[in-house]
Amino acid sequence: MIPVVCPSPLAVMIVDDEAPARTRLRDLLADLAPELPNELVAEAENGFRALAAIASRRVDVALIDIQMPRMDGIALACRLSELARPPAVIFVTAFEAYAVQAFELNVVDYLLKPVRAKRLLTALQKVRPHPMRMPVPLASLQQTARSHLSCHERGRLLLIPVAEVIYLKADLKYVTARTRDREYLLDESLTHLEQEFGEQFIRLHRSVLVARETIIGFEKSSSDDAETQWQAMLRDIPERLPISRRQWPLVKSCAHHLTP
């Protein structure tokens, strides 16, 4: 007779500076236990206490608020990701504005308060440990491409829909994202953006990616630069972007979608 190996309960930590919020999550976890066995192994009201708690016990997943005193949830998630066996992270917050920054940290999910039991169950099922295996590390969870980019500007976090970006241009340590209305400075590398959004953007030049669907035509370059012979004409803006000789065959192949 082959023995049945039952999965161990999901070890959960709650981190929130508000006691009612912790109580709400505690009650939801208890309600979900028959469907998804779990064990609340620690609670903390800020990031520092959370780090102290996780040092002495196994935690599979941390449910973390973002706006907390002393150490906020974003900083805590960064610290947790540095651990040898980091827990998965699910943010639980009342604010939508942090969503892009959260997914840049490869969190499992992003739940808005008040949290519903079904929504929490869906998030927890993404990190349920497989029988006889270690919990899924934070860094190994696969994320789809973001729907928004983030720009820190004068103390604000601005969210830029990727669908509205016409081109991305590298300049020193920043990348400029150009929409129809304005430019935004991103603290990201062009190489990383190309890897993440390769299906939406195509490289024109070593320092420029352009949204494929915004190319409306090509014209001969009037520049003396031997590297560029053609320029891309773009929808909604008058700028022409140079195309390197190396990239020209690939860019030209996109011409099949152009409308006459």
TAWOZI-V699995 format. One line per field, one symbol per residue. burial: # if it has 24 or more other C-alpha atoms within 12 Angstrom, else .. A space follows every 10 residues. Layout:
burial=???
//
This chain:
burial=........## ########.. ##..##.##. .##..#.### ########## #.##...### ########.. ########## #....##### ###...#### ########## ###.#.#..# #.#######. ....#####. #....#.### #.......## .######### ....#####. ...####### ..##.##..# ########## ########.. .......### #####....# ####..##.. ##.#......
//
